[in-house]
């Protein structure tokens, strides 16, 4: 079995790079406790994330969704319906210490974390497709297009 090594200086460089330029699949955690994963990079320094830091049991993030879902088998996964849009300042406050220099969390971007983002994207695409089909029928009836097609 291989061993995992941790080089603090190398990880600090990776953390700073990910903070400066967040990428899809960036998974931030502290000692394997999940913080969030970036699932989409938007315009104007905005990012869509699945965060495990919010929810009613959170000390200071009660108004944010918690995307962590208990699978009832001693494992957890992400609830893809609970994404949220954040900015770079939100990310910085989440992963850096407030009173001293340095990072409270580390970033990883691996094939597995990329898969989380891909699964979120597929979930979101299916949701949009379903909404489109529902709205299309409503639109056709509203405009009368449905009745013109039947004539």
C-alpha positions in Angstrom: 0.0 0.0 0.0 1.4 3.4 -1.0 1.8 6.3 1.4 0.5 9.8 0.9 2.9 12.5 1.6 2.1 16.1 2.4 4.4 19.0 1.6 3.1 22.1 3.2 5.0 24.5 1.0 3.9 22.8 -2.2 0.3 22.7 -1.0 0.3 26.4 -0.1 1.4 27.2 -3.6 -1.5 25.0 -5.0 -3.9 26.6 -2.6 -2.9 30.1 -3.7 -3.1 29.2 -7.4 -6.6 27.8 -6.9 -7.6 30.9 -4.9 -6.2 33.2 -7.7 -7.8 31.2 -10.5 -10.6 28.9 -9.3 -11.2 25.9 -11.6 -14.0 23.4 -12.1 -13.2 20.5 -9.8 -11.4 22.4 -7.2 -12.3 20.6 -4.0 -11.5 22.4 -0.7 -11.3 20.4 2.5 -9.6 20.5 5.9 -8.2 17.2 7.1 -10.7 15.4 4.7 -13.7 17.4 6.0 -15.3 18.8 3.0 -15.8 22.6 2.5 -16.9 22.9 -1.1 -16.3 22.0 -4.7 -16.3 24.4 -7.7 -18.7 23.0 -10.3 -18.9 25.9 -12.7 -16.8 29.0 -13.5 -19.1 31.9 -14.4 -18.5 35.4 -15.7 -17.5 38.4 -13.6 -15.5 36.5 -10.9 -18.5 34.3 -10.0 -18.4 30.6 -9.3 -21.0 28.0 -8.7 -20.2 25.7 -5.8 -21.6 22.8 -3.9 -20.9 23.8 -0.3 -20.9 21.6 2.8 -20.5 24.5 5.2 -24.0 25.9 5.4 -27.4 24.9 6.6 -29.4 25.2 9.8 -26.7 23.5 11.9 -24.0 25.9 10.7 -22.7 28.5 13.2 -22.4 31.5 10.7 -23.8 30.2 7.4 -27.4 29.3 8.3 -28.7 31.1 5.2 -26.6 29.0 2.8 -27.6 25.6 1.5 -25.7 22.5 2.6 -25.1 20.2 -0.3 -23.8 17.4 1.8 -26.2 14.4 1.7 -26.0 11.4 4.1 -26.4 8.2 2.2 -27.4 6.3 5.4 -24.5 3.8 4.9 -21.7 5.7 6.6 -21.0 7.6 3.4 -22.1 10.9 2.0 -22.4 12.5 -1.4 -23.4 15.9 -2.8 -27.0 17.0 -3.3 -26.7 18.5 -6.8 -29.8 20.6 -6.3 -28.2 22.7 -3.6 -25.6 24.6 -5.6 -25.0 28.3 -5.0 -23.2 31.2 -6.7 -20.3 32.8 -4.8 -17.5 35.3 -5.5 -13.8 35.2 -4.9 -14.2 37.0 -1.6 -16.5 34.2 -0.3 -13.9 31.6 -1.4 -11.1 33.5 0.3 -13.0 33.9 3.6 -13.9 30.2 3.5 -10.4 28.8 3.0 -8.0 31.3 4.6 -7.5 32.2 8.3 -9.1 35.4 9.3 -6.5 36.6 11.8 -3.2 35.1 10.6 -1.7 34.4 7.2 -2.3 31.0 5.6 -4.9 28.5 4.6 -7.3 26.7 6.9 -8.3 24.4 4.0 -6.4 22.7 1.2 -7.5 22.3 -2.4 -7.4 19.1 -4.5 -8.3 18.8 -8.2 -8.4 15.2 -9.3 -10.3 13.0 -11.7 -12.7 12.2 -8.8 -13.4 15.9 -8.1 -13.8 16.5 -11.8 -16.4 13.7 -11.9 -18.4 15.5 -9.2 -18.5 18.6 -11.4 -19.5 16.5 -14.4 -22.3 14.8 -12.5 -23.6 18.2 -11.3 -23.5 19.4 -14.9 -25.5 16.4 -16.1 -28.0 16.8 -13.3 -28.4 20.5 -14.1 -28.7 19.8 -17.9 -31.5 17.3 -17.3 -33.3 19.7 -15.0 -33.1 22.4 -17.6 -34.3 20.1 -20.3 -37.3 19.0 -18.3 -38.2 22.7 -17.5 -37.8 23.5 -21.2 -40.2 20.8 -22.2 -42.8 21.9 -19.6 -42.5 25.5 -20.6 -42.6 24.7 -24.4 -46.0 23.0 -24.0 -47.3 25.9 -21.9 -46.0 28.4 -24.5 -47.5 26.6 -27.4 -50.9 26.6 -25.7 -50.6 30.3 -24.6 -49.7 31.5 -28.1 -52.2 29.3 -29.9 -49.3 27.6 -31.7 -50.6 24.2 -30.5 -53.9 24.8 -32.2 -52.4 26.0 -35.4 -50.3 22.8 -35.6 -53.4 20.7 -35.1 -55.3 22.5 -37.9 
